[in-house]
Amino acid sequence: MSQPSFSLTLDAMDVLTPDELARLTPPERLALIAQLWDSLESDQLPLTAAQQAELDRRLETLDQYRREGTTWAALKAELEQR
């Protein structure tokens, strides 16, 4: 999914006012959110213990299903035989 083309430059301490934010289109606001989110390192994202436990559980499940899974080539070949 591509992000809309949007460029906004802020000095280190500049903050957009509510009026400036209101003038941005929804796609521009979403692009700004995405830029801010992408600027964070994984260790800068605050997680609760419950969120970390859920992420760990999902990663473990992903690894398990990956081992039990099939490749796209094998699945495609099986579907073509039907």
MARBA-3410 file (N, C-alpha, C, O; in Angstrom, 1 decimal):
82
0.8,-1.2,0.0,0.0,0.0,0.0,0.9,1.2,0.0,1.7,1.4,0.9 ~ 0.7,2.1,-1.0,1.6,3.2,-1.1,1.0,4.4,-0.3,-0.3,4.5,-0.2 ~ 1.8,5.2,0.2,1.4,6.4,1.0,1.2,7.5,0.1,2.0,7.6,-0.9 ~ 0.3,8.4,0.4,0.1,9.6,-0.5,1.4,10.4,-0.5,2.1,10.4,0.5 ~ 1.7,11.1,-1.5,2.8,12.0,-1.6,2.6,13.2,-0.8,1.6,14.0,-1.1
3.3,13.5,0.3,3.1,14.6,1.2,4.4,14.9,1.8,5.1,14.0,2.3 ~ 4.8,16.2,1.8,6.0,16.6,2.4,5.8,17.8,3.3,5.2,18.8,2.9 ~ 6.2,17.6,4.5,6.0,18.7,5.5,7.3,18.7,6.3,7.8,17.7,6.8 ~ 7.9,19.9,6.4,9.2,20.0,7.1,8.9,20.8,8.4,8.4,22.0,8.3 ~ 9.3,20.3,9.5,9.1,21.0,10.7,10.5,21.2,11.4,11.3,20.2,11.4
10.8,22.3,11.9,12.0,22.5,12.7,11.8,21.6,14.0,10.7,21.2,14.3 ~ 12.9,21.4,14.6,12.9,20.4,15.8,11.8,20.8,16.8,11.2,19.9,17.4 ~ 11.6,22.1,17.1,10.6,22.4,18.1,9.3,23.0,17.6,8.5,23.4,18.3 ~ 9.1,23.1,16.2,7.9,23.6,15.7,6.8,22.6,15.9,7.0,21.4,15.8 ~ 5.6,23.1,16.2,4.4,22.3,16.4,3.3,22.9,15.5,3.1,24.1,15.5
2.6,22.0,14.8,1.5,22.5,14.0,0.3,23.0,15.0,0.0,22.3,15.9 ~ -0.2,24.1,14.7,-1.4,24.6,15.5,-2.6,23.8,15.1,-2.6,23.1,14.0 ~ -3.7,23.8,15.9,-4.9,23.1,15.5,-5.5,23.7,14.2,-6.0,22.9,13.4 ~ -5.3,25.0,13.9,-5.8,25.5,12.6,-5.0,25.0,11.5,-5.5,24.7,10.4 ~ -3.7,24.8,11.7,-2.8,24.3,10.6,-3.2,22.8,10.4,-3.2,22.4,9.2
-3.4,22.1,11.4,-3.8,20.7,11.3,-5.1,20.6,10.5,-5.3,19.7,9.7 ~ -6.1,21.5,10.9,-7.4,21.4,10.2,-7.3,21.7,8.7,-8.2,21.2,8.0 ~ -6.3,22.4,8.3,-6.2,22.8,6.9,-5.6,21.6,6.1,-5.7,21.6,4.9 ~ -5.0,20.6,6.8,-4.5,19.5,6.1,-5.6,18.6,5.6,-6.6,18.5,6.4 ~ -5.5,18.0,4.5,-6.5,17.0,4.0,-6.4,15.7,4.8,-5.3,15.5,5.4
-7.4,14.9,4.9,-7.3,13.6,5.6,-6.1,12.8,5.1,-5.4,12.3,5.9 ~ -5.9,12.7,3.7,-4.7,11.9,3.3,-3.4,12.6,3.8,-2.4,11.9,4.1 ~ -3.3,13.9,3.8,-2.1,14.6,4.3,-1.9,14.3,5.8,-0.8,14.0,6.3 ~ -3.0,14.3,6.6,-2.9,13.9,8.0,-2.4,12.5,8.2,-1.6,12.2,9.1 ~ -3.0,11.6,7.4,-2.6,10.2,7.5,-1.1,10.0,7.2,-0.4,9.2,7.8
-0.7,10.7,6.1,0.7,10.7,5.7,1.6,11.2,6.8,2.7,10.6,7.1 ~ 1.2,12.3,7.5,2.0,12.8,8.6,2.1,11.8,9.7,3.1,11.6,10.3 ~ 0.9,11.2,10.1,0.9,10.1,11.1,1.9,9.0,10.7,2.7,8.5,11.6 ~ 1.8,8.6,9.5,2.7,7.5,9.0,4.2,7.9,9.1,5.0,7.1,9.6 ~ 4.5,9.1,8.8,5.9,9.6,8.9,6.3,9.6,10.3,7.5,9.2,10.6
5.5,10.1,11.2,5.8,10.1,12.6,6.0,8.7,13.2,7.0,8.4,13.9 ~ 5.1,7.8,12.8,5.2,6.4,13.3,6.5,5.8,12.8,7.2,5.1,13.6 ~ 6.8,5.9,11.5,7.9,5.3,10.9,9.2,5.9,11.5,10.3,5.3,11.4 ~ 9.2,7.1,12.0,10.4,7.7,12.6,10.8,7.1,13.9,11.9,7.3,14.4 ~ 9.9,6.3,14.5,10.2,5.7,15.8,10.9,4.4,15.7,10.6,3.6,14.8
11.9,4.2,16.5,12.6,2.9,16.6,11.7,1.9,17.4,10.9,2.4,18.2 ~ 11.9,0.6,17.2,11.0,-0.3,17.9,11.2,-0.2,19.5,10.2,-0.5,20.2 ~ 12.3,0.2,19.9,12.5,0.3,21.4,11.9,1.6,21.9,11.9,1.8,23.1 ~ 11.4,2.5,21.0,10.8,3.7,21.5,9.3,3.6,21.6,8.6,4.5,22.0 ~ 8.7,2.4,21.2,7.3,2.2,21.2,6.9,1.6,22.6,7.3,0.5,22.9
6.1,2.4,23.4,5.8,1.9,24.7,4.7,0.8,24.6,3.7,1.0,23.9 ~ 5.0,-0.3,25.2,4.1,-1.5,25.2,3.8,-1.9,26.6,4.7,-1.8,27.5 ~ 2.5,-2.2,26.9,2.2,-2.8,28.2,2.7,-4.2,28.2,3.0,-4.8,27.2 ~ 2.7,-4.8,29.4,3.1,-6.2,29.5,2.2,-7.1,28.7,2.6,-8.0,28.1 ~ 0.9,-6.7,28.7,-0.1,-7.5,28.0,0.1,-7.4,26.5,0.0,-8.4,25.8
0.5,-6.2,26.0,0.7,-6.1,24.6,2.0,-6.9,24.2,2.0,-7.5,23.1 ~ 3.0,-6.8,25.0,4.3,-7.5,24.7,4.0,-9.0,24.7,4.5,-9.7,23.8 ~ 3.2,-9.5,25.6,2.9,-10.9,25.7,2.1,-11.4,24.5,2.3,-12.4,23.9 ~ 1.2,-10.5,24.0,0.4,-10.8,22.8,1.3,-10.9,21.6,1.1,-11.7,20.7 ~ 2.2,-9.9,21.5,3.1,-9.9,20.3,4.0,-11.2,20.3,4.2,-11.8,19.3
4.5,-11.5,21.5,5.3,-12.7,21.6,4.5,-14.0,21.2,5.0,-14.9,20.5 ~ 3.2,-14.0,21.7,2.4,-15.2,21.3,2.2,-15.3,19.8,2.2,-16.3,19.3 ~ 1.9,-14.1,19.2,1.7,-14.1,17.8,2.9,-14.5,17.0,2.8,-15.2,16.0 ~ 4.1,-14.0,17.4,5.3,-14.4,16.8,5.5,-15.9,16.9,6.0,-16.6,15.9 ~ 5.3,-16.5,18.0,5.4,-17.9,18.2,4.5,-18.7,17.3,4.8,-19.7,16.7
3.2,-18.2,17.3,2.2,-18.8,16.4,2.6,-18.7,14.9,2.5,-19.7,14.2 ~ 3.1,-17.6,14.5,3.6,-17.4,13.2,4.7,-18.4,12.8,4.7,-19.0,11.8 ~ 5.7,-18.5,13.7,6.8,-19.5,13.5,6.2,-20.9,13.4,6.7,-21.7,12.5 ~ 5.3,-21.3,14.2,4.7,-22.6,14.2,4.0,-22.8,12.9,4.2,-23.9,12.2 ~ 3.1,-21.9,12.5,2.4,-22.1,11.2,3.3,-22.1,10.0,3.1,-22.7,9.0
4.4,-21.3,10.1,5.4,-21.2,9.0,6.0,-22.6,8.8,6.2,-23.1,7.7 ~ 6.3,-23.3,9.9,6.9,-24.6,9.8,5.9,-25.6,9.3,6.2,-26.6,8.5 ~ 4.6,-25.5,9.6,3.6,-26.4,9.2,3.0,-26.0,7.8,2.2,-26.8,7.3 ~ 3.3,-24.8,7.4,2.7,-24.3,6.1,3.2,-24.9,4.9,4.0,-25.9,4.9 ~ 2.7,-24.4,3.8,3.2,-24.8,2.5,3.6,-23.6,1.7,3.2,-22.5,2.0
4.4,-23.9,0.7,4.9,-22.8,-0.2,3.8,-22.4,-1.2,2.9,-23.2,-1.4 ~ 3.9,-21.2,-1.7,3.0,-20.7,-2.7,3.0,-21.7,-3.9,2.0,-22.0,-4.5 ~ 4.2,-22.1,-4.3,4.4,-22.9,-5.5,3.7,-24.3,-5.3,3.0,-24.8,-6.2 ~ 3.8,-24.8,-4.1,3.1,-26.1,-3.8,1.6,-25.9,-3.8,0.9,-26.8,-4.3 ~ 1.1,-24.9,-3.2,-0.3,-24.6,-3.2,-0.9,-24.4,-4.5,-1.9,-24.9,-4.9
-0.1,-23.6,-5.3,-0.6,-23.3,-6.7,-0.6,-24.6,-7.5,-1.6,-24.8,-8.3 ~ 0.4,-25.4,-7.4,0.4,-26.7,-8.1,-0.8,-27.6,-7.7,-1.4,-28.2,-8.5 ~ -1.1,-27.6,-6.4,-2.2,-28.4,-5.9,-3.5,-27.9,-6.5,-4.4,-28.6,-6.9 ~ -3.7,-26.5,-6.5,-4.9,-25.9,-7.0,-5.1,-26.2,-8.5,-6.2,-26.4,-9.0 ~ -4.0,-26.2,-9.2,-4.0,-26.4,-10.7,-4.4,-27.8,-11.0,-4.9,-28.1,-12.1
-4.2,-28.8,-10.1,-4.5,-30.2,-10.3,-6.0,-30.4,-10.1,-6.6,-31.4,-10.5 ~ -6.7,-29.5,-9.5,-8.2,-29.7,-9.2,-9.0,-29.4,-10.4,-10.2,-29.5,-10.4
END
